[in-house]
Amino acid sequence: MVVLVLAPHTDDGEFGCGGTIARFIDDGHEVHCVAFSAAEKSVDPRFPRDILRKEIMDATAILGMPRTHLEVLSFPVREFPAYRQDILEIMVRLNAQLQPDLVFLPSTTDTHQDHQVVSAEGFRAFKRTSLLGYELSWNNLTFSTNSFVILREEHVERKVKALGQYKSQEGRSYATAEYVRNLARVRGVQIGADYAEAFEGIRWVVR
C-alpha cells in the first residue's frame, strides 16, 4: 500500500498521525510525506529561520521514513488561501506520481486557514482515493472519531521521540510527551486497545 501524508506545516503530520506512520512503515507499507510550509515566519528568532526543515528530517527518520519520501515546500505560513490553485496543482502532480491508496490530511473541521486549504484541496485532488482526516485537537472545532489505527507502545514512543526533535516548538501546550501519550491512551480506550490514533473517515474506497 502507498500512503501519502499531507501536512500544511512541518510538524502537523507527526502530531496527526505519527504513530500510524511508524506502524505502517513497520508493516511494510510505502509512506510519503509532503509538508507545504516550513513556517519560517513563525520560527522563534533564537533559532535559524530554516530550523524546521532540519527538524522534520530528523523526526520522520525516527518514524522510519526514507529521506527520499519527504518533500518540504515553501508556501508562506498563514497565507495558503492566496495559493489555493498552486497547492491543488501540486497535489494533482503527487496523485499522478505516487498513485496513493490512502491519504492522510487535516480534518474537515480544522479551523486553521492553512489546514482548511490543504483539507479542501486535498479532497479535490484525491477524491477517488481513501481519505482520513487527522486530529489536531487545538485546531478542531469538532472531531469525528469514526476511524482508528491501533498502535503498539513502541509506535507511540517513536511518535514522542520524533516530536521531541522539534526543539523550536517546545513551549506549546500540546508539544509534550504527556499529551501525546494520553491522547493515544484515550483513543485506544474508545476501541478496547492500549493505544490508537483516531481519524475522521472522509472517504473510503475499496478496490
C-alpha positions in Angstrom: 0.0 0.0 0.0 1.2 3.5 -0.9 0.3 6.1 1.8 0.6 9.9 1.5 0.6 12.3 4.4 -0.3 15.9 3.5 1.0 18.3 6.2 0.3 22.0 6.0 3.3 22.7 8.2 6.3 20.7 9.1 5.1 19.0 12.4 1.4 18.5 11.5 1.9 15.1 10.0 3.8 13.8 13.1 1.2 15.2 15.5 -1.8 14.0 13.5 -0.6 10.5 12.5 3.0 9.9 13.7 2.2 6.7 15.4 0.3 5.4 12.3 3.2 6.4 10.1 5.5 4.3 12.3 3.2 1.4 12.3 2.6 1.4 8.6 6.3 1.6 7.9 6.9 -1.3 10.2 4.1 -3.2 8.4 6.0 -2.8 5.1 3.9 0.0 3.5 5.4 2.8 1.5 4.8 6.1 3.3 5.4 9.6 1.8 5.0 13.0 3.5 4.7 16.4 1.9 4.8 19.5 4.1 3.7 22.6 2.3 5.5 25.1 4.6 8.4 25.2 6.9 6.7 28.2 8.6 9.8 30.4 8.5 7.9 33.5 9.6 6.7 31.8 12.8 10.1 30.5 14.0 11.4 31.9 17.2 14.2 34.4 16.4 16.5 32.4 18.7 16.6 29.7 16.0 17.7 29.7 12.4 14.8 30.5 10.1 15.0 27.2 8.3 15.3 25.1 11.5 12.0 23.3 10.8 13.4 21.8 7.6 16.1 20.0 9.6 13.7 19.1 12.4 11.2 17.4 10.1 14.0 15.4 8.5 15.2 14.2 11.9 11.6 13.5 13.1 10.5 11.5 10.1 13.7 9.5 10.1 12.9 8.3 13.6 9.5 7.2 12.4 11.3 5.1 9.7 10.6 7.2 6.6 13.3 7.4 4.0 14.6 10.9 3.2 13.6 10.4 -0.4 9.9 10.1 0.7 9.9 13.5 2.3 9.2 16.8 0.5 9.1 20.2 2.1 7.7 23.1 0.1 7.9 26.8 0.6 4.4 28.3 0.9 4.2 31.2 3.4 2.6 30.3 6.7 -1.0 31.6 7.2 -1.2 32.6 3.5 -2.4 29.4 1.9 -5.8 30.8 0.8 -3.9 33.0 -1.6 -2.2 30.0 -3.2 -5.1 27.5 -3.4 -4.6 26.8 -7.1 -0.9 26.3 -6.8 -1.4 23.9 -3.9 -4.0 22.0 -5.8 -1.8 21.6 -8.8 1.0 20.2 -6.6 -1.5 17.7 -5.2 -2.6 16.7 -8.7 1.0 16.1 -9.5 1.5 14.0 -6.4 -1.6 11.9 -7.2 -0.2 11.1 -10.7 3.3 10.5 -9.4 2.5 8.3 -6.4 -1.0 7.0 -7.0 -1.6 6.6 -3.3 -4.0 4.1 -1.9 -4.6 6.1 1.3 -4.1 9.8 2.0 -4.0 11.5 5.4 -4.8 15.2 5.6 -6.2 17.7 8.1 -9.8 17.0 9.2 -12.6 18.9 7.6 -13.3 20.7 10.9 -9.8 22.1 11.4 -10.1 25.9 11.9 -6.5 26.9 10.9 -6.7 28.7 7.5 -3.7 26.8 6.0 -5.1 23.5 7.2 -8.5 24.3 5.7 -6.9 24.8 2.3 -4.9 21.5 2.4 -8.0 19.6 3.6 -10.3 21.1 0.9 -7.9 21.0 -2.0 -6.7 17.5 -0.8 -10.3 16.3 -1.3 -10.5 17.7 -4.7 -7.1 16.2 -5.8 -7.6 12.8 -4.2 -11.4 12.3 -4.2 -11.1 8.9 -5.8 -8.8 7.7 -3.0 -9.4 6.7 0.6 -9.1 9.8 2.8 -8.6 10.0 6.6 -8.6 13.4 8.4 -6.2 13.6 11.3 -6.7 15.1 14.7 -5.1 18.3 15.8 -7.2 19.0 18.9 -6.1 22.6 19.4 -7.5 23.5 16.0 -10.5 21.2 15.7 -14.0 22.8 16.2 -15.3 19.3 16.5 -13.8 15.9 15.6 -15.5 12.7 14.4 -13.6 9.7 15.8 -15.1 7.2 13.4 -11.9 5.5 12.2 -9.0 4.2 14.2 -5.5 2.7 13.8 -4.4 0.6 16.7 -0.8 1.3 17.9 1.7 -0.6 20.0 3.6 1.2 22.7 6.7 1.3 20.5 4.8 3.3 17.9 3.7 5.8 20.5 7.2 6.1 21.8 8.6 6.7 18.4 6.0 9.4 17.8 7.0 11.0 21.1 10.7 10.8 20.2 10.0 12.2 16.7 8.1 15.2 18.0 10.9 15.7 20.5 13.1 16.7 17.6 11.2 19.9 17.2 13.2 21.9 19.7 12.0 25.1 18.1 8.4 24.3 19.0 8.9 23.5 22.7 6.7 25.5 25.0 3.5 25.0 23.1 0.9 23.4 25.4 0.4 20.4 23.2 4.1 19.8 22.4 4.6 17.4 25.4 5.2 13.7 25.7 2.4 13.6 28.3 -0.2 15.0 25.8 0.8 12.6 23.0 0.8 9.5 25.2 -2.5 10.5 27.0 -4.3 11.2 23.7 -3.2 7.8 22.3 -4.5 6.1 25.5 -7.8 7.9 25.2 -8.3 6.9 21.6 -7.2 3.3 22.5 -9.8 3.2 25.3 -12.5 4.0 22.7 -11.9 0.8 20.9 -10.6 -1.5 23.6 -6.9 -1.2 22.8 -3.9 0.1 24.8 -3.2 2.9 22.2 -4.6 4.2 19.0 -4.9 7.2 16.7 -8.3 8.4 15.7 -9.3 9.8 12.3 -12.2 11.3 10.5 -13.3 8.9 7.8 -13.7 11.4 4.9 -13.8 8.8 2.1 -13.2 5.0 2.0 -12.6 3.3 -1.3 -12.2 -0.5 -1.6 -10.6 -1.7 -4.8 
